[in-house]
Amino acid sequence: PVKAGRLVLMDFRSDYLTSQERASEPITFLYAMDLGDGRYFVEETSLAHAPALSQELLEARLHRRLAHRGIEVLSCEHEERVLFPMNSPMPDLHQPLMGYGGAASMVHPATGYQVGAALTMAPRVAAALAEVLAQPQASPAALASAGWGALWPDDRLRRHYLYLFGLQNVLHFDHAQTQAFFAEFFNLPRKEWAGYLSNTLQVSEVIPPMSRLFVRAPWRVKWALLSSVPRDPRLLWRALGWTRN
């Protein structure tokens, strides 16, 4: 993929590890971006892991990966150390106090991002709050209820539980399953995988491509996905819309 004229790379290859390490150690990948003029952003990242991986392990993996590709680091301008909690519990949507951003579990369970969603949802939430504030007798509880309803309408809430269900799958993938899954995921039409990652698809638009991915995936991935159903039934139950909170 290309962002603003810069090449962005996600490298899930694990051939720089020994066979024993690939079989027993956590999965990480390289996120890299060409900044131009011989400068690069390179970051070893854990897609999802519980508990979180140590910064020391990620740093060691990064240097091993680069060395395996014959890449020499001449200098380091800045080090970034980031931790994104991706499976925070959904807040009580009936409480009379409204949160926003990370406090409202707006972090995307598939990407770890939430700033884009916070900016996108802000006008909608502000309009809902303004409508209630225009009522002279509006209570704090009514204000919070309107805000929660605008922030987490039914379809968006169901998508969130569907993404959480997908996150639980990823947490149980091994190296081979992860690589096979993402090979199929990024073979989907760009509109579908980009919509999934940006959380801009409706539930009815998410299910068909995910179903096609399941059909095309190798059996080792199918089995991992099927095994997650009895392991996390409540998430799937909520994604299907049987209960709101």
Stockholm file with secondary structure:
# STOCKHOLM 1.0

chainA/1-245         PVKAGRLVLMDFRSDYLTSQERASEPITFLYAMDLGDGRYFVEETSLAHAPALSQELLEARLHRRLAHRGIEVLSCEHEERVLFPMNSPMPDLHQPLMGYGGAASMVHPATGYQVGAALTMAPRVAAALAEVLAQPQASPAALASAGWGALWPDDRLRRHYLYLFGLQNVLHFDHAQTQAFFAEFFNLPRKEWAGYLSNTLQVSEVIPPMSRLFVRAPWRVKWALLSSVPRDPRLLWRALGWTRN
#=GR chainA/1-245 SS CEETTEEEEEECCCTTSCHHHHHHSCCCEEEEEEEETTEEEEEEECSSCSSCCCHHHHHHHHHHHHHHTTCCCCCCSCCCCCCCCCCCCCCCTTSSSCCCGGGGTCSCTTTCCCHHHHHHHHHHHHHHHHHHHTSTTCCHHHHHHHHHHHHSCHHHHHHHHHHHHHHHHHHTCCHHHHHHHHHHHTTSCHHHHHHHHHTCSCHHHHHHHHHHHHHHSCHHHHHHHHHHHHHSHHHHHHHTTSCCC
#=GC SS_cons         CEETTEEEEEECCCTTSCHHHHHHSCCCEEEEEEEETTEEEEEEECSSCSSCCCHHHHHHHHHHHHHHTTCCCCCCSCCCCCCCCCCCCCCCTTSSSCCCGGGGTCSCTTTCCCHHHHHHHHHHHHHHHHHHHTSTTCCHHHHHHHHHHHHSCHHHHHHHHHHHHHHHHHHTCCHHHHHHHHHHHTTSCHHHHHHHHHTCSCHHHHHHHHHHHHHHSCHHHHHHHHHHHHHSHHHHHHHTTSCCC
//
